[in-house]
């Protein structure tokens, strides 16, 4: 089939690659001149296969008032009608049953994603700083730490550490033991530069005989003929295809709306800095402050925050200053305004699960809404999408990711 993939972030790029490898003729379209230009560019860099718990949970519901009023670490909100509608669905997802369903589905998709990435690298030796660094999640509050303890029989090895053991594992930490309740360490977790991955996979796509690239090509509107999506109008003319894949990140909702569909996706804004120099041995998440640290080649990525402020992409100096302050206090890393400040919008669904599979509009498939786990879930999402388009059985159950759940 001729398939047009809308969006050249990490989810769109992997979708295009897996579809092309399956024998389809793929056209990749994006308004930016370069791939991975938005949420994929400088995200937290953690490939977090074991930590996929949803944003929506009973614990989040309990802690939400404090998180909204928590000073420089607070969630910032600029309410609008779209956010309120999304928020009501989010509140309904804050149940133990939904958490269990989402976690199980996400763990299966994450495991598939890890396997698919490893398979890709066997034939395409991409260099993006991938390594198994292990992940240490630090808990400052005893209640959070008690809830985080892994269940017996967990799929991957996880170690419960005392404050002293956390400091011994990661000697670069500069947190007093009295300020920690403990930590969970997962040796198998990985890190990698998503922006570098996007750039290199894009070059492979440019060389692929089944792929046509249309960058710097803004999408104007869909063309719907007799109840089916048959084309899109762009600044460079009309593109037609047998199938279309929507992977426009936070822009997916607007395109879907133009098709007559409503997707429950809202942009959640994050910030990051990339500090030159090696500081960490492991990937570290400060759970209480919601800030992540990832060791990359020659640098440390520091990322955090989940702000609900619409589609504003402006880098906020106060957020960058908070990340620099946290890096200095937690690891004694000297931060400065020159540390590649970045902001991006993660496309979040109310239950934190991506939307993968056919849409109600014939001809349109969805692969979007990965939220804060886009980098982690990208390769598995691409495999699941390709299997669904080809009518093949997938190694993960597709139903939890269907748009029909909303």
N, C-alpha and C positions, 0 to 999 in steps of 0.2 A: 504493500500500500504506500501511497504518498502521504506522509504525515508531517504536519507543520507544528513545531514546538515553539510556544510563545514564552520567551524569557530565557536569558543566558546567565542566570545565577547558578549556584551549584546544583540545584534540583533540576533546572532546565537542561543544563549541560549533561548531567548524567542520564537524564531521560533521552536526550538526543543520541548519546553514545549507545546505550543499551538497545534502543530501537534500530539504529543503523546496523549494529552487530547482528540483530535478528533478521536483517535482510530488507528492512523497509527503506524507502527513499525519504530522507529527512531534510526539511528546511528549518533552520534555526533562525529565529527573528528576535531582535532586541533593539530598543531605542538608543542604547549606549554604544559608543564606539568600541569599548573593551568589555570582556566577559567578567562576571562576578563583581559588577561595579557597585552594587548596593549592599544588601545584608550579608553577602558572602565575603566581602572584601577584607574585613578585619574583625571577624567575630572572635569569640572566646578561645578558639583553637583547640578546645577539648573534644575528643571523640569519646563521648560519655555513654558507652554501651550498657553499663550496669545501673546508671542513675537516670531513669527516665520517668520518674514520678511526675504526675501532672501538676500544673500550676494550681488548678482547682482542686481543693481538698478540704476536709473538715478543719484541719490545722490552719490552712490559709484563712478560712472563714473566721476562726477564733482570733487570729493574729492580725487580720486586716485593719482594724481600727488603729492599732499601734504602728503598723507599717505605713499608714497614710499620714501619721503625725510624728514620725520618728526622726525628725531633724534632717541632716544632710543625706541620710540613707533612705529617707522616706520615698514611697512611690508617689510620683507627681501625676496629677490627673487634671485634665482640662475637659470637663464633661461636654458631650454633644449627643444628639439623638442616636447616632450610630453606636456610640460607646455604651449608652444606656441600654439599648436593645441587646447588644452583645453581653453586657454585664448581667442582665437578667438570666440569660442562658448560662453564663458562667456560675452564677449562684446556684442554679439547679444542678450543676455538675459537681458541686462541693459535697458529695456524699461518699461514704465508705465503699458502696457498691460500684460507683463510677470510677473511683480511684483504682479498685481492684481490676476492673475491666480494662481501663486504660493502661495501667502498668503492665498487665499481661500482654496486651496487644503490642505495646511499644517495645517490650523486651524481645518479643519474637521478631519484630521488624528490625530492631537494632542488631540482633544476632545475624540476621540475613544480610544486613548492610555491611557488617564487618567481613563476612564471608565473601560478599560480592566485591568489596574493595580489594581484598587479598587476591581474588581471582583476576581482577583488572590489572593489578600490578605484576602479575606473572607474565602478561603479554605486553604491557605498556609500563616500562620502568620510569614512572613519574617521580620527580624529586621535589617533595614539598615538606621535608622535615618530619616525615612520619616516624614515630618511635613509640615503643611501649614504655612510657615513663611511670606508669602507676598513678593512681589518683588518691589523694588524701583529702577527705572532707572534714573540716574542723567545725566543732560545735562549741559555742560559748555558753549555751543555756542547757541546764541539766534535762529539762523537759524535752527539748528538741533531740538531744542525744539519746534519751531513753526510747523515743519513738523511732529513731533511725536504726536501731540495732538490727542487723540482718537476720532473717528467719533461718532456722535450721534447714539444711538441704538447698541453699541458694545455688543458682546455676554456675556462679563464678566464685572463686575464693575471695572472701572479705575478712579483714582482721579488725577487731574492735580494740582500739588503743587508748591507753590512759594519756593524760596531758604530757607526762614525762616521755612516754613512748612516741608521741607525735613529734616532740622536739628532737628526739634522738633520730627518728626516721628522716626528718627534713631539717638539717642543722642550720639552714639559713633563716628559719623562723625566729622572729624577735618578739614573740608573745609570751608574757609571763605565764607560767603554769597555772597560777591562781585564776587567770582569766579564761581558762579553757575547761570545758566539761569532759572532753574526750574527742576521739576521731574515729572515722571508718576509713580503712585503707584497702583499695582494690588494686592489686599488683598488675592486672591485665589491661587496665585502661590505657588509651593512647592519646597522643597529641599530634597535630599537624597543621600547617598553614593552609587554610581553606582558599585564600586568595591565590596562592601559588599553585594549588591543585587546579583551580579553575583555569588559570592561564595556560597550564600545560595540557590539560585535557582539551581545551579549546584548540590548541595547535594540532592535536591529534585529529580532532573533528575536521579541521580545515584540510587535512590530508586524506580524509576518508572518502572513498569513491562513492559512497551512498549519501553524502551530506552536502548541502548547499547552505552557505552562511549569508545572512542578511543583517549585518550590524548597522548601527546608526539609522535604524528604520523604525520610527515611531508608528505604532498601530493606531489607526483612526477609529475604525468601528468594524463590528462583525457583519458578515453578509449571510443572512438566514433565508434559505429558499425552501418553501414547502415544509417548514418545520424542522429543517436540518441546517446545521452550520456548514456552509460550502466554501466560504472564503473570508478573507479579511481585507479591508482597505488600509493601505499604508501610505506614507509620504512618497514611496517609490512605486506606487501602483497596487494593483490587486493581486493577492496570492490565493490560489485555490489548492485544495487538498482533499483527500478522502477522510482524514481524521485530523483533529487539532488537539493539542495538549496544552492546557492552561497551567503555566508555571511562572506566573508574573509576581510571585511573592505578595507583598501588600497591595500591589496593583491588580491582583486577581479579582477582587471584589467588584471593582469598577467595570472590568471587561465582562464579568458574568452578568452584572446588572444590565449592560448594553445588550446582552443576549436574552434578557427577560428572566434571569435567575437571581436568587438571593443566596449568597454564601456568607455564613456566619464567621467572617474573618475580620480581625481588628489589628492594626499595627501597634506593636509594643516596642517602644524605643529603647535601645541600649547604646552605651558608649564604650569605647576602649582606647587604650594607649599602648604603644609598643616601645618598650624601653630597651635601648641597646645594651648588650652585655649579658653574660650568663649569671644567673642568681640562684635558680632553683634546680633541684635534682628531680623533683616530681611535679606533676600537675596538682594544684591545690585549689580547693573551694572553701571560702570562708562562708559557711552556711548562714550564719546570723546576719552578715552584712551583704549577702548575695553578690559577692565579688569573686571572680575566678582568676587564677594565675596559671599560665601555661608556658613552659620552657620551649622556645623555638630556637632555630639555628641562629646563634649570635644575638638573641634578644629574649625579652620576657613580655608576653602579652598579658595585659591586665584589663579585664572587662567586667561590666556589671550594669545593674539597674533595669527596671521594667516600668517605664513611664507610659502613661496613656494620654497622649497629647495630639491625637490625630495624625496627620501626615507630615508634620513638621520635621524636616531632616536637619535642621540647624544644629551644629555642634555647640553644646552649652558649656561655657567656661567653668561654671560652678561644678558640673558633673566631672569634667576633666580634672579639676583641682581636687575633688574628693578621691578620685582614683589615684592621683599622685600622692596624696596624703596617706591613703591606705597602703600603697606600695612601700612608702617610706617607713610607716609604723610597723607593718607586718613583716617585711623582709629587709628593711634598711636599704631599699633600692632608691637611689636618687632620681626623682622625677623632675621634669622640666617641661615647659610649654612646647618644646621641640620634639616631644615623644610621639609623633604621628597620631594626633588626636583624630578620632573617628566616631561617627554616629550612624546607626542603621535601624531600620524598621523590620522587626520580625513578624511574619504573618501568623497570628495566633488564633486558633479555634477555641471555643469556650471550654472544651474538655481536653485540650492540648494534643489531641490526635490529628494527624494530617488527614486531608481528604484526597483519596486516591481511587480512581476508577471512573466509570462512565457517569456523565451528568444527565439530567433529565432532557437535555437538548441533544438530539441525534447528531452524531459527528463530533461532539465535544467531550474529551476526557479531561479529568482533573488530576493534577499532582501538585498540591499546594497546601499551605497551612501547617508546615512543619514547625513553625514557631521557633523556640530557642534550640531545637534539636535538628535544624536543617542540615548542618554539616554531618552530624552523627547518622541521620536517617537517609541521606540522599541516595546512596547506592542501593540500599534495600528498597526504597521507594521506586527507583527506576526499574528494578527487576520486577517488582509487583505490578507496576503499570504495564510493562511490556508483556508480562504473562496474561494480564487481563485483556489487553488489546488482541493478543494472539489466540485467546481462548484456551490457554494452557493452565493446568493445575499449578498453583504456587505453593511454595514451602511454608507460607504463612497464610492464615485465614484472612480473607479480604474484607469480610463483612464489617469489622470494627472501624474500617477506614472509609466506608461508603458514605456519600453525601446524604443518603436516605435516612441516616440516623438523626438528622436534625428536623 
